């Protein structure tokens, strides 16, 4: 799962947890409202960033832009804030609901921060009209020729493109990678549609 997908999940799940878990009408309404607003904001920001990444010309390189680094830093900051709340907020040790919320925020945003930092610093690729070479910490190094491409699909829920080759290997390119638009043009020239 990519770091942006992790962040989108956090934007939908954690805002209701960050309030008090008592089922009073005011708390429930604010939790739902903040979850909806956070989800809408994440979708709008994600759409803008993917369109910018698609248009960016990188001359055969695939890499993440600053958005992923900023997202990683923001997630780390939220995680550290939750750690601070654990040590300095008296309610955390008195109310179980506060403890659950703080731990959920700490681990949720901590995992998202780790995934985003890994994506930003480790995911790299190169391509030309003959082949693609791609590395992620999740699936390792892959090098394939475009002549061996069997299928090309877009996964809308994960925001990535999956390219399957004769060898059985799959390369998944995130929509957030700068340069993925150039890859899509190469693939479309070969007769594949998304």
N, C-alpha and C positions, 0 to 999 in steps of 0.2 A: 504494500500500500504506500502510495506516495505521501510526501509530507503535506501537500496541499489538501489531499483527501482527508488526512488525519485532522487537519485544522478545520475543515468543513464539518466533520463529525463532531469535533469539540464545540464548534459554534452552535450546533443544534442541541447537543446533549448537556453540556456543562452549565450554561447560563441558568437553567432552572435549579441545578444543584447548588449554585453559588449563593443563592438566597437561602433563607431558612427553610428547612424541609417541613415545617408545620403546614398543615393543609388549611390555612386561613384563606379566604377568598382574595384578599389584597395581595398576599404573597404569591398565590397561584397565578393571578392575572399578570403580575409584574414579571414572573419567571417565564410565562408563555410569551409575553410581549417582547422581552429581551431576547428570547430564543428566536422568535420570528424576525426581529430586526437584525440580529446577528447573522442569521441565515441568509437574509436578503442581501445584506452588505457583502457577505462572503461571495455570493453568486455574482453580484455586480462587479466586484473587484476582480474576481477570477476571470470573468468574461473579458474585461478590459485588458488584463495582463496577457491572456492567451492570444488575443488578437494582435497585440503588440509583438509578442514573441513570434507569431506566425509570419509577420511582415518583415522581421529583422533579417537582414542578409549577413551571413557569417562566413561565407566563402569556404564551405565544407566543414565547419566545426559545429558541434552540438554541445551546448553548455547552458546552465541556468544563469539567468540574469540576477540583478540585485534584489528583486522581489523575494526570492526564496531566502536569501540571507537576512533580509529585514524581517521576514516571517519567522525565521529561526530565532533571531534575537528577541522578537516580541514574545514568542512562546517561552523562551528561557526566562525572560523578565516576569511573566505571569507565574511561572513555576517557582521562581525565587521569592516572589511576593507571597505565594501560598506557604512556602517554607518559613518566611518571616512571620506570617500570621500564626503558624503552628507554635512558634516559640514565644510570641509576644502578645497574642490575643487570649485573654483569660477565658472567654466563652468556649474556645476550642476544646479545652480540657474539661469543661462542665457539661456541655451539650453534645450528645452523640451526633446529632445532625450537623453541627458545625465541624466536628472532626471528620466526618465522612465527606463533607463538601471540600474542606481544605486538602485532604488526602487525594480526592478525585482531581482537584485542580492541579495539585503538585505532580502527580503521576501522569495525568492526561497531557498537560502542557509540556512536561519533561520529555515524554516519549515523542511528542510532536516536534519539539526542539531538536532532539537527537536525529530524527528522520530528516528534518529540513537541513541541518548542518551536514549530514551524510550526503544528501542529494546535491547540495551546493558545492561541496569540496571534492566529492568523489565521482559523480556522474559526468562522463565525458564521452565524446564520440567524434569520429571523422567520417566523411563520406565524399564520394565523387560519383561520376556517371557509371563507374564499374562496380563499386563495392561500398559497404558500410562496415565500420569498425566501432563497437560500442562497449562501454564498461559501466556497470553499476555495482555497488557493494552488495546488492540483493541477489543478482543473478550471475555476476561475474563478467568475464570478457567474451565477446562474440565478434566474429569477423565472417561476413557473408557476402557473396556476389549477388548483384541485382538480377542477373540472369537466372538465379536459382529461386527467385521469389515465387511462392505458390499462392499466397493470399495476403490481402491487406484489409484490415477492418478498423473501424473507430469504435471505441468503447465509451459511450457518452457518460456513463455513471462514474467511470474512473478518469475520464479526460485524457485518455492515451490512445495511441495508434499501435496496433499489433501487426507486425509483419512476420509471417511464417515462411520458412525456407524449406527446400527439399531435404535438408539434413535433419529436419524436425525441430530445429532451434527456432525460438521466437525472440524477436527484438521488440520491446515496448518503448515507444517514444512518448514522453509526456508532452501535453500541449503547452506546458510552461517552459519547455526547452527552446532557447533561441536557436534558430536555424531549422526547426522542424518543418517550416513552410517550404523551404527549398527541397527537403526530402520528399514532401508530399507532391511537389511538382514533378520530381524525377519518377515517382511511382505512378502518377497519373499519365505521364508520357509513355509508360510501359503498358497502359491499358487497364489499370486498376482504378476502381471507383470506391468512394467511401459512402 
